[in-house]
Amino acid sequence: MIEPIGNQYVVARQVYSSSAFGEEHKKKYRHRKTFLDHLKVCCSCSTQKVKRIALSLFPIASWLPAYKLRRWLLSDICSGISTGIVAVLQGLSFALLVNIPAGYGLYAAFFPIIVYFFLGTSRHISVGPFPVLSAMLGAVVSRIVSTANTNSMQLSNDTSVIDDDTKAVLAATTITVLSGIIQLALGALRVGFVVIYLSEPLISGFTTAAAVHVLVSQLKFLLQLTVPSYTDPFSFFKVLISIFSQIQKTNIADLVTSVIVVVVVSVFKEINDHFKAKLPVPIPIEFIVTVIATGLSYGFDFQNRFNVSVVGSMPTGFQPPTTPDVQILQDTIGDSFSIAIVGFAVAFSVARFYSLKHDYKIDGNQELIALGLSNIVCGSFGGFSGSTALSRSAIQESTGGKTQIAGIISAVIVLIVIVGIGFLLEPLQKSVLSALALGNLKGMLMQFTEIGRLWRKDKYDCLVWIMTFTLTIVLGLALGLAASVAFELLTIVWRTQFPKCSTLANVGRSNIYKNRKDYPDMYEPEGVKIFRCPSPIYFANINFFKQKVINAIGFSPLRILRKRNKALKKIRKLQKEGLLQVTPKGFICTVDSIRDSEEEVDNNQIEELDQPVNTTDLPFQIDWNADLPFNIVVPKISLHSLILDFSAVSFLDVSSMSGLKKMFQEFIRIKVDVYIVGTDDDFIEKLAQCEFFDDEIKDSMFFLTIHDAVLHILMKKDYNTSKFNSSQEKEIKSDFTINTNGSLRNRE
C-alpha cells in the first residue's frame, strides 16, 4: 500500500525476493511467438493486407488523393522551379566529380526524381546527385579507367577501342546499377536498419572529410591542371603533391573566374541565410552566375582567347538504355556496397529530419526500394548514383514545397534543358561549375564546429568524429568508411568491455542507494558491499568485472578459500598428532613451532584447495577471523554479504555465466552470501535453462531491489542494531531497526 503524505510517500510491504514475489503475484500466461507463428503471419493473405502492401510499395496512392490542390499547388510550382534550376547546375558540376562529361549529370538529375515520385515516402527531399557520392563514384571510375588503360584491356561491352570518356561513363553507369540492385535487395529483405550503425558523429565526420576530398579534387578544374587520378590510400596527399608540383602551369583566367564565383556565391548564400525570413524565395545566385558566366565566355570567346576548359558538346535528348559491364560488376562489388549504404544513410537522415519537422512517417525499407530503383533506372539511361543534396532539399522545403509534386516540376525544368536548351551551356567554363560545387560545400565544411560541441557532450563521440575524418582523409572514401564503422563499433565494445562500475551506499537512511563517492552523508551496513555493473556481462568483460569486484571488496575470494583449506590441513595435522588442544579460551599449541613443507602443500591437487571448507570432522568450530595456532596465518575478512546490482545488465552469455558461477561459488565457500537485484524473470529463466543453479547457488539469491536485499540481510543476521560506516560515525551511532514497512530508521 502506498500512502502519499505531502511530497513524501510511505510504502508498507514485505521484503521480497524474486521467488517470494513470484509466489505471491502469479504471472499471467503470455504466448511467445515462434518462428512458425511469424511465418504464418507473413504467408497469410487478406484484403486488408494486400491493400497495406500496395500502399507501402506505392506511397503516392496514400498522399496524392489527399492533395490540397488550391492550397499547395502554387507553392509546389514555385518550389519546383527553384529546385529544378539548382538541380541542373548541380548535375553538371557533380558530373565533373565523377570524371565524366558534364552533360550526363542532367540524366542523374532527372530520372531519380521520376521514380522517387511514385515510390518514395518523403515529401520534401530532392533526390539526385550528391557531391559525396559523386566523389566516391569518381574515385572508383578513375581506378577502373586507369586499370583498363594500364593493362590495355577492353571492356566486355565493346570489342573496339573506346576513349576514356566512354569508359568512364560505362563504369559510372554500371556501378550505379549495381548499387541500386544492392539497395533494392536490402529493401526487399527488410534490412533498412543497417543505417543505425552509421551514427550522427560518424556521418558528420565522413561527410566533412568527403567535402575536403571534393575540394581537393576540384582544384584541377579551378586551376586547369592535368592531375592523374589516384584511388589508393594516401591518394589525398598524392593529389596535393601533384597539384603543387605544377602550380606554375595554372590558367590565370580560370583561377580568377573561380575566385570571383566562389566569393559571389558565398556572399549571396550568407544573404539568403540572414534574410530568409524576409525573402519570399532565396536569391537564385547559382542560376544568375551561370547565365552571366556563360554569356561572358561566349561573348568574349574565353576558350580561344584564354585557353579555358569549357563544358563543350551537350547531349541532346536521351541516351538509349545500356547494359552493365560484367567485368566491372565483378570488380566493384565492395565499392558499390559502400556507395549504396552511404547514399541511403544520407537520404534517410535528411528525410527523417523533414518528416519530424512536418509530422509524417517515413519507411526506411521503402526508401531503400525507392532509391534502389531510382539508381537502376538512372544508371540504365546514362546517369550516375544519387541520393539527396542537402542544399537542394533545403531549397525545395524552404521555398514552400509541400509534396513531391515540387519534385516533378523540378524534373520538368531539367527535361527542358535536356531536350531543348542544353546547347546554351556549352560555352560555360568547367571552372565555374567547380566553383559552384565548392560553394555548396560550405554547410558540410562548417561541420568542423561539431568537434567542440561533441567534446563537451561526449568525448567518445568526439573521438569517433575525429577518427572518421582522419581515416577517410588518409584511406579514401570507401576504405575510410569501412574503417570508421569498425572503429565506431570498437568504441562500443570498449565501453561495454570496461564499464564504469561503482560501489553503492545508502543515502539519507531511505531506500535510495547511490555511488558512495558522490555524496558526503553515505552509510554502509557493516559487512555488506553493494556493487553495480552498468553494462552487459559477456566473454570480453567477465574478467574485468571479477577484478572490479575484487578491488571493491578488497580481497580475492579464491585466495581466501585456498588459504583456509591450506590452514585446515595444518590444523587437522596438528590435531591428529596431538599437538593441538582446544580450551574454552581458544587453541593451545603444545610445541613452540611447527614446520610444514610448503612444497608438499603447494603440490597437492589445486582442485582440493578450491573445494568448500569442511570442518565437520573436527571436534570444534574454527573462527577464521580469530587468531589461529602458531605459524598458521589466514587473511581476516569482515564481509559477510555481497549485493550485485544487475539492473543495467541486459544480457549474459554462456562464458560469463560460467565465470559468474565460479566466482559465486568462491564467495559462498568462504561464507559470503551473494545477492543479485534488479533482474527480470526472463533473466532468471535463462540462467535456469543454462543450469546455473545447483546445491550451492540457488535462485533465492535474487531480490527485487537493493533495499529488499539489505533488509533481508539485516533480518537474516539478526541485527538488532546495525552500525553504518561514515565520516560522521559519532553522529550516527544511534541504532537502526527494521520496521515492518521495510524502511531504516533510528531507534528512539
Secondary structure as UniProt FT lines:
FT   STRAND          2..5
FT   TURN            6..7
FT   STRAND          8..11
FT   HELIX           18..24
FT   HELIX           35..43
FT   HELIX           47..57
FT   HELIX           60..63
FT   TURN            65..66
FT   HELIX           69..97
FT   TURN            98..99
FT   TURN            102..103
FT   HELIX           104..119
FT   STRAND          127..128
FT   HELIX           131..150
FT   TURN            151..152
FT   TURN            156..157
FT   HELIX           164..188
FT   TURN            189..190
FT   HELIX           192..197
FT   HELIX           200..223
FT   TURN            233..234
FT   HELIX           235..245
FT   HELIX           247..249
FT   HELIX           252..274
FT   TURN            275..278
FT   HELIX           285..299
FT   TURN            300..301
FT   HELIX           302..305
FT   HELIX           326..331
FT   HELIX           333..358
FT   HELIX           364..380
FT   TURN            381..382
FT   STRAND          387..388
FT   HELIX           390..398
FT   TURN            399..400
FT   HELIX           405..416
FT   HELIX           417..421
FT   HELIX           422..425
FT   TURN            426..427
FT   HELIX           430..439
FT   TURN            440..441
FT   HELIX           442..445
FT   HELIX           446..449
FT   HELIX           450..457
FT   HELIX           459..475
FT   HELIX           477..497
FT   STRAND          502..507
FT   TURN            508..511
FT   STRAND          512..515
FT   TURN            516..518
FT   STRAND          522..525
FT   TURN            526..527
FT   STRAND          528..532
FT   TURN            539..541
FT   HELIX           542..553
FT   HELIX           557..576
FT   TURN            577..578
FT   STRAND          580..583
FT   TURN            584..585
FT   STRAND          586..589
FT   HELIX           598..602
FT   HELIX           606..609
FT   TURN            616..617
FT   TURN            624..625
FT   TURN            630..631
FT   STRAND          641..645
FT   TURN            647..648
FT   HELIX           654..669
FT   TURN            670..671
FT   STRAND          673..677
FT   HELIX           681..689
FT   TURN            690..691
FT   HELIX           699..701
FT   STRAND          702..703
FT   HELIX           706..716
FT   TURN            717..718
FT   STRAND          724..725
FT   TURN            727..728
FT   HELIX           729..732
FT   STRAND          736..738
FT   TURN            740..741
FT   STRAND          744..746
//
